[in-house]
Amino acid sequence: MNAGLLLLRLVLGLTMAAHGSQKLFGSFGGGGIQGTKGFMASLGYRLPLALAVLAACSEFFGGLAFAAGLATPLAALALVVVMCNAVLTVHLKNGFFNGGGGYEFNLLIATVAVAVSAIGPGRYSLDRALHWDDNISGFRWGVGVALVGLAISLVTTTVLRSRPVGESTA
């Protein structure tokens, strides 16, 4: 089980960190912070630079912390919020399947993050090395990450946007 949790954390966390580095630094063909700011503006966010920085940092630093198993529920929360925001602002209207621009990939990422919060990061984690893992994992932590992540995302996609979710930019 511990090796499996390590594998899940590493693949998901480093994938998200790479995705965040596209947004923050322009790595791997990404648009960097200015490109991310433009994308956030196209989604109708009132503070596109602030939201670009938040999203990029959530993916990059949340991904690194998740991979390391450091403050795992907080790292998972960062990933869940970003994925819920992506679903609500971009992917939901396209249906389920990723091939058509749907939300299946985002749902998978958020679900794994919540599940690892509930299970705990495992033996091979910084949370274990710091003796935090017994105090910050379990069913309640998983439910909390899911509910708080969705709540933050709903606030982000409504209050911080000048257009409602799903309204066209044209």
Secondary structure as GFF3:
##gff-version 3
##sequence-region A 1 170
A	DSSP	alpha_helix	2	25	.	.	.	ID=ss1
A	DSSP	three_ten_helix	27	29	.	.	.	ID=ss2
A	DSSP	alpha_helix	32	42	.	.	.	ID=ss3
A	DSSP	alpha_helix	48	68	.	.	.	ID=ss4
A	DSSP	alpha_helix	72	86	.	.	.	ID=ss5
A	DSSP	pi_helix	87	91	.	.	.	ID=ss6
A	DSSP	three_ten_helix	92	94	.	.	.	ID=ss7
A	DSSP	three_ten_helix	98	100	.	.	.	ID=ss8
A	DSSP	alpha_helix	104	119	.	.	.	ID=ss9
A	DSSP	alpha_helix	126	129	.	.	.	ID=ss10
A	DSSP	alpha_helix	139	158	.	.	.	ID=ss11
###
